[in-house]
Every structure is written in C-alpha cells, then in structure tokens.
Amino acid sequence: MRMVDVIQKKRDDETLTKEEIQFFVNGYTDGSIPDYQASAFLMATYFSGMDAEEQGYLTMAMASSGDQIDLSAIEGIKVDKHSTGGVGDTTTLILAPLVAACGVPVAKMSGRGLGHTGGTLDKLEAIEGFHVEITEEDFVRQVNDLKLAVIGQSGNLTPADKKLYALRDVTATVDSIPLIASSIMSKKIAAGADAIVLDVKTGDGAFMKTTEDAEALAQSMVAIGKEVGRNTMAVISDMSQPLGYAIGNALEVREAIDTLKGEGPEDLTELCLVLGSKMLIAGGKAKSSHDARKKLTKVIQDGSALELFAKFLEAQGGNAAIVENPDLLPTAAYQIELKSPTTGFITKMEADEIGVAAMLLGAGRATKEDHIDLAVGIVLTKKIGDSVKAGETIAIIHSNTEDTLKTESLLLKHIHISQHSVKRPKLIYKVMD
C-alpha cells in the first residue's frame, strides 16, 4: 500500500477502507509517513469529507494508537461527558457528583485548559491538597466505592491524535468536522467510556459559532458513537454569553458548590440537569428525561450530591472543608467593582472577549508554559436581558494587582448596554440521541 494512492483516493472523493485509514494512522504515528503526505491527506479530507463509517475507522485507529484504559473492573455503565468548551464552563464539577450520587459511575480523565481559564484539573487544584495523579488501581477502587474519580489524562493516550492535531493547527485544517469529531471521540473511547454525552457549544464563545456547524459536529460524533458501538448523545447549548456568573478557577469551584446546594445560576443549573438527565439514561438509571430530572433534583435537595462531592475531594487529598466554608479557597487581594456607565438593558455579552479579560488577570494560559493564578477572575452580576442602572455593578474583578485597566476596558467594550430590551438567549438548541 502506498500513501500517495490513499491521498489520491480521498482527493477524488472516494471512500477509504478500514485498512487504508489504519495504514495512514499507523504510518504517521511511527514516522514512516512524512508530514508533507499527512498534510496532503488532511487537506484532501478537509475538502472531500468522510462518511460515518470512515470517521468510525479513523476514530478507532487513533484510539488504538496508544494506551487504552480498561475500566471493566468498575461496576455498571461508565458514562463520560465532553464539552467542546467555552467561558465559565463549570459543568464537570457539578455533573460528576450529581450523576454519581444517582448511582452512575463517573470515571473521568480530564485535561488542563489553554485559553480563558484552566481546565477541570486546574479548577480542582484550586482546592488545597487535591491531587490528580492516582494509580489505576486506586482509580478503579475509588469509582467502585464512591462512583466518582477524576484524574489527569495518560501521557500516551491517542498519540496519533496529538500528532495530527498539531499538524492540523499549522495546515488550516483544524475546522474540518470529520477530523474534529474523530479527534474528540478517539480520546473518549481510549479513556474507556461505555457511553458518552456531548455538550456541543454554539455562539460567540464557542468553537462552533453557528448552530448549523454545532449541529453538524454533534451529528458526526453521534454517528461515530453508533458506528463504533458506544451509546452517544449530544446536547447543543448556548455559549453566546458566559455560562453562569463566575470566570476563574477558584471562583468557578465556589459557584459549583453553590449549584450543588441548589443555589447556583439558573442557566448553569439547567444545563447540568439536561446533561445529567442524558447521563442517567445512558447509565441505565432512568428511563426518561422526566424520571432522570426528578432523581437529580432529589440529590441536590437532600444534600447527597454535595456530600458525595466532599467525599470525592477527601479521597483525592483535597480539603473537603471548602464545601462548608468556600472562603478557604484561594482569594485575590483585590475585588474591584465595575460600574455600568449608563442605564438600559444588557443586550450582548461577547463571551470570547470576556474570557480574554479574565485571562489577562492570570486566570488562564495563553501558552502551555504560562502559570495560572487560581484566585483571580471575574464574577458577572448581570446576564443578557437584565436591566441595569448607571453606576450599578455589572461585574466584580478579582485580581492580585491593582492595575486592572485592560480588563476593565475589555469588559466595558464587550458588555453591550442598550435602551431597548432583548430576550434572554435560548440555552438548549437541540438534544440528539
């Protein structure tokens, strides 16, 4: 088999076989296929696309290129959740204990963030003592005991995807839906999930800016799941404004605790109930969304989800006292109130730029080498559709330096206030089973 023939076949919009795709993935991973041929293949795929069967072959070839986590020793159906990212996306910290409290095992492998704020691991490490490195044996035991554990991703998980993603980044092929979908699904399958619930974001703060693109990506990933024998569901949700109010690591942990107490922001709570319902159905613990929602609401109201969160933190070395006393979390030296310059209504909140404003404070990484300040960030006090008076606080900036002029300027520029009211944006656009 020759790589040039595989490239030509895809260039001519023909369907590749399992063997041809495996040949490409194996060859590029071991270095026998050079970057220039892999680049040509990616560009041919960008223009010609892939059908569900091809995407399934590519996904499984990448999943099998490195370590695959065996979770068979964990009792029950292991359900994983993946979000395509956004600003203030704290759902994992809430969903994991919420779903686990209902009896669905959550064996979660998470990463660190590159962008507005840290990833799930960074947020958890805002809790004193919490460690993300535990042995596979302890990981399995903890999930069987508590139904919940969260660890860092294996260093050799889907090496083919790591190499291909780096190449896509410099060949203008990042936004190919078959390549995005296969990349995401390969990591989830290699991590041992039996079922996968996807939160595909759309809007200003999302990778997929339009609902059409978000739906196409969701359809591709659900189709891949079906093709490779994984029960996969997707929810398309809004990211035209930050989710919840908090943007920043310790600040988001505090908001997650509030939400587990039943006192969280309306949009964050609702999204967690929608995603959690799908996870319960996928995990065989509910027959309908109505039944699942009742169970999730119950574990919030009776405190068992919050109690499980505390046990999970303690099991991984974290200071569980933060659940009752969030003031033990890292705190910024300065809290600066940003005032509205005018009276009117919040008509637009550009999530991407608000995220950048938080990153300038040190809440996120611009490069992999950047250090995150776990205490800093922004807490919004308004959402799109809310009324505001001149001089009223629209955000609180948590900073470890007095000079926050750049952040203040960005927020004032990208939080739009008008004399005319607007409807609140739709939170859930579509649910795909």
QUILINMO-V284314 format. One record per residue. N is the residue number from 1. PSI is psi in radians with two decimals (999 if undefined). OMEGA is omega as a letter, one per 40 degrees, with the letter a starting at -180 (NA if undefined). NEAR is the number of other C-alpha atoms within 8 Angstrom. Layout:
n:N psi:PSI omega:OMEGA near:NEAR
n:N psi:PSI omega:OMEGA near:NEAR
This chain:
n:1 psi:2.40 omega:i near:5
n:2 psi:2.43 omega:a near:5
n:3 psi:-0.60 omega:a near:9
n:4 psi:-0.59 omega:i near:7
n:5 psi:-0.63 omega:i near:8
n:6 psi:-0.75 omega:i near:11
n:7 psi:-0.81 omega:a near:12
n:8 psi:-0.70 omega:a near:8
n:9 psi:-0.77 omega:i near:11
n:10 psi:-0.65 omega:i near:14
n:11 psi:-0.65 omega:a near:12
n:12 psi:0.26 omega:i near:7
n:13 psi:0.58 omega:i near:8
n:14 psi:2.79 omega:a near:7
n:15 psi:2.27 omega:a near:9
n:16 psi:2.64 omega:i near:10
n:17 psi:2.91 omega:i near:7
n:18 psi:-0.73 omega:a near:9
n:19 psi:-0.68 omega:i near:6
n:20 psi:-0.72 omega:i near:10
n:21 psi:-0.72 omega:i near:13
n:22 psi:-0.68 omega:i near:11
n:23 psi:-0.79 omega:i near:9
n:24 psi:-0.86 omega:a near:11
n:25 psi:-0.79 omega:i near:13
n:26 psi:-0.79 omega:a near:11
n:27 psi:-0.70 omega:a near:10
n:28 psi:-0.61 omega:i near:13
n:29 psi:-0.73 omega:a near:11
n:30 psi:-0.04 omega:i near:7
n:31 psi:-0.01 omega:a near:7
n:32 psi:-0.36 omega:i near:7
n:33 psi:2.11 omega:a near:11
n:34 psi:2.89 omega:a near:8
n:35 psi:-0.68 omega:a near:8
n:36 psi:-0.59 omega:i near:6
n:37 psi:-0.67 omega:i near:11
n:38 psi:-0.68 omega:i near:11
n:39 psi:-0.73 omega:i near:11
n:40 psi:-0.70 omega:i near:9
n:41 psi:-0.77 omega:i near:12
n:42 psi:-0.73 omega:a near:10
n:43 psi:-0.68 omega:i near:10
n:44 psi:-0.70 omega:i near:12
n:45 psi:-0.68 omega:i near:12
n:46 psi:-0.76 omega:a near:9
n:47 psi:-0.59 omega:a near:7
n:48 psi:-0.38 omega:a near:10
n:49 psi:-3.05 omega:i near:10
n:50 psi:2.55 omega:i near:10
n:51 psi:3.07 omega:a near:7
n:52 psi:-0.66 omega:a near:10
n:53 psi:-0.79 omega:i near:9
n:54 psi:-0.75 omega:i near:13
n:55 psi:-0.64 omega:i near:14
n:56 psi:-0.75 omega:i near:13
n:57 psi:-0.78 omega:a near:11
n:58 psi:-0.75 omega:i near:13
n:59 psi:-0.87 omega:a near:13
n:60 psi:-0.58 omega:i near:11
n:61 psi:-0.72 omega:i near:12
n:62 psi:-0.69 omega:i near:15
n:63 psi:-0.61 omega:a near:15
n:64 psi:0.08 omega:a near:10
n:65 psi:-0.22 omega:a near:13
n:66 psi:-2.57 omega:i near:11
n:67 psi:2.53 omega:i near:11
n:68 psi:2.22 omega:a near:11
n:69 psi:2.22 omega:i near:7
n:70 psi:1.90 omega:a near:7
n:71 psi:0.32 omega:a near:9
n:72 psi:-0.38 omega:i near:5
n:73 psi:-0.16 omega:i near:6
n:74 psi:2.25 omega:a near:11
n:75 psi:2.43 omega:i near:7
n:76 psi:3.14 omega:i near:7
n:77 psi:2.05 omega:a near:11
n:78 psi:2.06 omega:a near:15
n:79 psi:2.20 omega:i near:16
n:80 psi:2.70 omega:i near:14
n:81 psi:2.40 omega:i near:10
n:82 psi:2.34 omega:i near:8
n:83 psi:2.46 omega:i near:8
n:84 psi:0.10 omega:i near:10
n:85 psi:2.92 omega:a near:9
n:86 psi:-2.82 omega:a near:14
n:87 psi:2.15 omega:a near:15
n:88 psi:0.44 omega:a near:13
n:89 psi:1.60 omega:a near:9
n:90 psi:0.25 omega:a near:12
n:91 psi:-0.65 omega:a near:10
n:92 psi:-0.71 omega:a near:8
n:93 psi:-0.43 omega:a near:10
n:94 psi:-0.83 omega:a near:13
n:95 psi:-0.73 omega:a near:11
n:96 psi:-0.96 omega:i near:10
n:97 psi:-0.54 omega:a near:13
n:98 psi:-0.84 omega:a near:15
n:99 psi:-0.71 omega:i near:15
n:100 psi:-0.63 omega:i near:15
n:101 psi:-0.34 omega:i near:12
n:102 psi:0.07 omega:i near:11
n:103 psi:0.07 omega:i near:8
n:104 psi:2.14 omega:a near:16
n:105 psi:2.28 omega:i near:16
n:106 psi:1.78 omega:i near:14
n:107 psi:1.60 omega:a near:14
n:108 psi:2.23 omega:i near:9
n:109 psi:2.13 omega:a near:9
n:110 psi:2.94 omega:a near:11
n:111 psi:-3.10 omega:i near:9
n:112 psi:2.75 omega:a near:9
n:113 psi:2.59 omega:i near:12
n:114 psi:1.78 omega:a near:12
n:115 psi:-2.37 omega:a near:10
n:116 psi:-0.85 omega:i near:13
n:117 psi:3.12 omega:i near:17
n:118 psi:2.96 omega:i near:17
n:119 psi:-3.01 omega:a near:11
n:120 psi:-0.72 omega:a near:13
n:121 psi:-0.74 omega:i near:13
n:122 psi:-0.73 omega:a near:12
n:123 psi:-0.76 omega:i near:14
n:124 psi:-0.58 omega:a near:9
n:125 psi:-0.06 omega:i near:10
n:126 psi:-0.22 omega:i near:14
n:127 psi:2.10 omega:a near:13
n:128 psi:2.23 omega:i near:8
n:129 psi:-0.28 omega:a near:8
n:130 psi:2.31 omega:i near:14
n:131 psi:2.47 omega:a near:9
n:132 psi:-0.08 omega:a near:9
n:133 psi:1.84 omega:i near:6
n:134 psi:2.74 omega:a near:9
n:135 psi:2.76 omega:i near:6
n:136 psi:-0.63 omega:i near:6
n:137 psi:-0.80 omega:i near:6
n:138 psi:-0.62 omega:i near:8
n:139 psi:-0.88 omega:a near:12
n:140 psi:-0.77 omega:a near:12
n:141 psi:-0.73 omega:a near:9
n:142 psi:-0.70 omega:i near:12
n:143 psi:-0.68 omega:i near:14
n:144 psi:-0.59 omega:a near:11
n:145 psi:-0.83 omega:a near:6
n:146 psi:-0.24 omega:a near:11
n:147 psi:0.20 omega:a near:14
n:148 psi:2.30 omega:i near:15
n:149 psi:2.56 omega:i near:12
n:150 psi:2.17 omega:a near:9
n:151 psi:2.94 omega:i near:12
n:152 psi:2.73 omega:a near:10
n:153 psi:2.54 omega:i near:8
n:154 psi:2.51 omega:i near:6
n:155 psi:-0.39 omega:a near:4
n:156 psi:0.52 omega:i near:7
n:157 psi:2.20 omega:i near:14
n:158 psi:1.08 omega:i near:15
n:159 psi:-0.53 omega:i near:11
n:160 psi:-0.73 omega:i near:13
n:161 psi:-0.70 omega:i near:10
n:162 psi:-0.80 omega:i near:8
n:163 psi:-0.76 omega:a near:9
n:164 psi:-0.67 omega:a near:8
n:165 psi:-0.73 omega:i near:10
n:166 psi:-0.66 omega:i near:8
n:167 psi:-0.70 omega:i near:10
n:168 psi:-0.63 omega:a near:12
n:169 psi:-0.49 omega:a near:9
n:170 psi:0.16 omega:i near:7
n:171 psi:0.28 omega:i near:9
n:172 psi:0.64 omega:i near:7
n:173 psi:0.27 omega:a near:11
n:174 psi:-0.74 omega:a near:10
n:175 psi:0.66 omega:i near:7
n:176 psi:2.08 omega:a near:10
n:177 psi:-0.76 omega:i near:9
n:178 psi:-0.64 omega:a near:11
n:179 psi:-0.67 omega:i near:10
n:180 psi:-0.86 omega:a near:11
n:181 psi:-0.77 omega:a near:14
n:182 psi:-0.65 omega:i near:14
n:183 psi:-0.88 omega:a near:12
n:184 psi:-0.85 omega:a near:8
n:185 psi:-0.55 omega:i near:12
n:186 psi:-0.70 omega:a near:14
n:187 psi:-0.71 omega:a near:11
n:188 psi:-0.70 omega:a near:11
n:189 psi:-0.72 omega:i near:12
n:190 psi:-0.50 omega:a near:14
n:191 psi:0.01 omega:i near:11
n:192 psi:0.19 omega:a near:11
n:193 psi:2.44 omega:i near:12
n:194 psi:-0.61 omega:a near:11
n:195 psi:2.65 omega:a near:13
n:196 psi:2.28 omega:i near:16
n:197 psi:2.19 omega:a near:15
n:198 psi:2.33 omega:i near:13
n:199 psi:1.73 omega:a near:13
n:200 psi:2.02 omega:a near:14
n:201 psi:2.62 omega:i near:16
n:202 psi:2.58 omega:a near:17
n:203 psi:-3.04 omega:a near:14
n:204 psi:-0.67 omega:a near:11
n:205 psi:0.19 omega:a near:15
n:206 psi:2.81 omega:i near:14
n:207 psi:-0.70 omega:i near:10
n:208 psi:1.87 omega:a near:10
n:209 psi:-0.47 omega:a near:11
n:210 psi:2.68 omega:i near:8
n:211 psi:-0.53 omega:i near:11
n:212 psi:-0.79 omega:i near:6
n:213 psi:-0.70 omega:i near:9
n:214 psi:-0.72 omega:i near:14
n:215 psi:-0.69 omega:i near:9
n:216 psi:-0.73 omega:i near:9
n:217 psi:-0.78 omega:i near:13
n:218 psi:-0.77 omega:i near:15
n:219 psi:-0.72 omega:i near:9
n:220 psi:-0.76 omega:a near:12
n:221 psi:-0.66 omega:i near:12
n:222 psi:-0.69 omega:i near:13
n:223 psi:-0.70 omega:i near:9
n:224 psi:-0.80 omega:i near:16
n:225 psi:-0.80 omega:i near:13
n:226 psi:-0.72 omega:a near:10
n:227 psi:-0.62 omega:a near:10
n:228 psi:0.17 omega:i near:8
n:229 psi:0.47 omega:i near:6
n:230 psi:2.23 omega:i near:10
n:231 psi:2.01 omega:a near:10
n:232 psi:2.31 omega:i near:13
n:233 psi:2.70 omega:a near:12
n:234 psi:2.51 omega:i near:13
n:235 psi:2.23 omega:i near:15
n:236 psi:2.04 omega:a near:16
n:237 psi:2.82 omega:a near:13
n:238 psi:2.40 omega:i near:13
n:239 psi:0.71 omega:i near:15
n:240 psi:-0.25 omega:i near:13
n:241 psi:2.79 omega:i near:15
n:242 psi:2.55 omega:i near:15
n:243 psi:2.29 omega:a near:13
n:244 psi:-2.71 omega:a near:11
n:245 psi:-0.48 omega:a near:12
n:246 psi:2.39 omega:i near:13
n:247 psi:1.86 omega:a near:16
n:248 psi:2.63 omega:a near:17
n:249 psi:-1.11 omega:i near:16
n:250 psi:-0.60 omega:i near:15
n:251 psi:-0.65 omega:i near:14
n:252 psi:-0.58 omega:i near:13
n:253 psi:-0.76 omega:i near:13
n:254 psi:-0.75 omega:i near:10
n:255 psi:-0.61 omega:i near:11
n:256 psi:-0.73 omega:i near:13
n:257 psi:-0.77 omega:i near:12
n:258 psi:-0.74 omega:a near:10
n:259 psi:-0.69 omega:i near:13
n:260 psi:-0.38 omega:i near:14
n:261 psi:-0.11 omega:a near:11
n:262 psi:0.29 omega:a near:9
n:263 psi:0.36 omega:a near:7
n:264 psi:3.04 omega:i near:14
n:265 psi:2.58 omega:a near:9
n:266 psi:-0.80 omega:a near:7
n:267 psi:-0.74 omega:i near:9
n:268 psi:-0.75 omega:i near:13
n:269 psi:-0.82 omega:a near:11
n:270 psi:-0.77 omega:a near:8
n:271 psi:-0.71 omega:i near:12
n:272 psi:-0.63 omega:i near:11
n:273 psi:-0.66 omega:i near:11
n:274 psi:-0.86 omega:i near:10
n:275 psi:-0.74 omega:i near:12
n:276 psi:-0.64 omega:i near:14
n:277 psi:-0.75 omega:i near:14
n:278 psi:-0.65 omega:i near:12
n:279 psi:-0.66 omega:i near:15
n:280 psi:-0.69 omega:i near:14
n:281 psi:-0.80 omega:i near:13
n:282 psi:-0.55 omega:a near:12
n:283 psi:0.05 omega:i near:13
n:284 psi:0.32 omega:a near:8
n:285 psi:-0.01 omega:i near:11
n:286 psi:2.58 omega:a near:11
n:287 psi:-0.31 omega:a near:8
n:288 psi:2.87 omega:i near:8
n:289 psi:-0.63 omega:i near:11
n:290 psi:-0.81 omega:i near:6
n:291 psi:-0.77 omega:a near:9
n:292 psi:-0.75 omega:a near:16
n:293 psi:-0.69 omega:i near:12
n:294 psi:-0.74 omega:a near:8
n:295 psi:-0.71 omega:i near:9
n:296 psi:-0.75 omega:i near:14
n:297 psi:-0.67 omega:a near:9
n:298 psi:-0.77 omega:a near:8
n:299 psi:-0.32 omega:i near:13
n:300 psi:-0.85 omega:a near:14
n:301 psi:-0.63 omega:a near:9
n:302 psi:-0.02 omega:i near:6
n:303 psi:0.02 omega:a near:10
n:304 psi:-0.53 omega:i near:10
n:305 psi:-0.75 omega:i near:13
n:306 psi:-0.69 omega:i near:14
n:307 psi:-0.71 omega:i near:8
n:308 psi:-0.67 omega:i near:12
n:309 psi:-0.76 omega:i near:9
n:310 psi:-0.75 omega:i near:11
n:311 psi:-0.69 omega:i near:10
n:312 psi:-0.80 omega:i near:11
n:313 psi:-0.80 omega:a near:12
n:314 psi:-0.69 omega:a near:11
n:315 psi:-0.51 omega:a near:8
n:316 psi:0.46 omega:i near:10
n:317 psi:0.02 omega:a near:9
n:318 psi:2.75 omega:i near:12
n:319 psi:1.72 omega:a near:11
n:320 psi:-0.20 omega:i near:9
n:321 psi:-0.32 omega:a near:9
n:322 psi:-0.38 omega:i near:11
n:323 psi:-0.71 omega:i near:9
n:324 psi:-0.41 omega:a near:5
n:325 psi:1.40 omega:a near:7
n:326 psi:-0.24 omega:i near:9
n:327 psi:-0.20 omega:i near:7
n:328 psi:-0.22 omega:i near:7
n:329 psi:2.75 omega:i near:12
n:330 psi:2.39 omega:a near:10
n:331 psi:2.34 omega:i near:8
n:332 psi:2.68 omega:a near:10
n:333 psi:-0.53 omega:a near:8
n:334 psi:2.41 omega:i near:10
n:335 psi:1.90 omega:a near:9
n:336 psi:2.13 omega:a near:8
n:337 psi:2.24 omega:i near:9
n:338 psi:2.14 omega:a near:10
n:339 psi:2.56 omega:i near:10
n:340 psi:2.31 omega:i near:12
n:341 psi:-0.18 omega:a near:6
n:342 psi:2.95 omega:i near:9
n:343 psi:2.45 omega:i near:11
n:344 psi:-2.47 omega:a near:12
n:345 psi:2.51 omega:i near:15
n:346 psi:2.02 omega:a near:18
n:347 psi:-0.34 omega:a near:12
n:348 psi:2.43 omega:i near:10
n:349 psi:1.81 omega:a near:14
n:350 psi:1.73 omega:a near:12
n:351 psi:-0.77 omega:a near:14
n:352 psi:-0.85 omega:a near:11
n:353 psi:-0.59 omega:i near:10
n:354 psi:-0.65 omega:i near:13
n:355 psi:-0.72 omega:i near:12
n:356 psi:-0.69 omega:i near:10
n:357 psi:-0.67 omega:i near:13
n:358 psi:-0.67 omega:a near:18
n:359 psi:-0.63 omega:i near:15
n:360 psi:-0.47 omega:i near:10
n:361 psi:-0.30 omega:a near:12
n:362 psi:0.17 omega:a near:13
n:363 psi:-0.31 omega:a near:19
n:364 psi:-3.11 omega:a near:16
n:365 psi:2.29 omega:i near:17
n:366 psi:-0.55 omega:i near:8
n:367 psi:2.86 omega:a near:6
n:368 psi:-0.46 omega:a near:6
n:369 psi:-0.21 omega:a near:5
n:370 psi:2.55 omega:i near:7
n:371 psi:2.37 omega:i near:6
n:372 psi:2.36 omega:i near:9
n:373 psi:1.88 omega:a near:8
n:374 psi:-0.30 omega:a near:13
n:375 psi:-0.42 omega:a near:16
n:376 psi:2.92 omega:i near:19
n:377 psi:-2.82 omega:a near:17
n:378 psi:2.39 omega:i near:13
n:379 psi:1.97 omega:i near:12
n:380 psi:2.67 omega:i near:10
n:381 psi:-0.06 omega:a near:9
n:382 psi:2.76 omega:i near:9
n:383 psi:2.93 omega:i near:9
n:384 psi:2.31 omega:a near:14
n:385 psi:-0.28 omega:i near:11
n:386 psi:2.59 omega:i near:8
n:387 psi:2.72 omega:a near:9
n:388 psi:2.53 omega:i near:12
n:389 psi:2.64 omega:i near:9
n:390 psi:2.29 omega:a near:9
n:391 psi:-0.11 omega:i near:8
n:392 psi:2.55 omega:a near:8
n:393 psi:2.22 omega:i near:10
n:394 psi:-0.25 omega:i near:12
n:395 psi:2.66 omega:i near:12
n:396 psi:2.12 omega:a near:13
n:397 psi:2.11 omega:i near:14
n:398 psi:1.96 omega:a near:14
n:399 psi:2.67 omega:i near:15
n:400 psi:0.15 omega:i near:9
n:401 psi:2.65 omega:a near:7
n:402 psi:-0.48 omega:a near:6
n:403 psi:1.74 omega:i near:4
n:404 psi:0.41 omega:a near:10
n:405 psi:-0.69 omega:a near:6
n:406 psi:-0.75 omega:i near:8
n:407 psi:-0.78 omega:i near:11
n:408 psi:-0.76 omega:a near:10
n:409 psi:-0.77 omega:i near:8
n:410 psi:-0.74 omega:a near:11
n:411 psi:-0.78 omega:a near:11
n:412 psi:-0.55 omega:a near:8
n:413 psi:-0.58 omega:a near:7
n:414 psi:0.05 omega:i near:11
n:415 psi:1.88 omega:a near:11
n:416 psi:2.30 omega:i near:10
n:417 psi:2.27 omega:a near:11
n:418 psi:2.88 omega:i near:9
n:419 psi:-0.22 omega:a near:7
n:420 psi:2.34 omega:a near:6
n:421 psi:2.72 omega:i near:11
n:422 psi:2.80 omega:i near:9
n:423 psi:2.64 omega:i near:6
n:424 psi:2.49 omega:i near:6
n:425 psi:2.62 omega:i near:7
n:426 psi:2.34 omega:a near:6
n:427 psi:-0.82 omega:a near:8
n:428 psi:2.09 omega:a near:10
n:429 psi:-0.66 omega:a near:10
n:430 psi:2.58 omega:i near:7
n:431 psi:2.22 omega:a near:9
n:432 psi:2.12 omega:i near:9
n:433 psi:999 omega:NA near:6
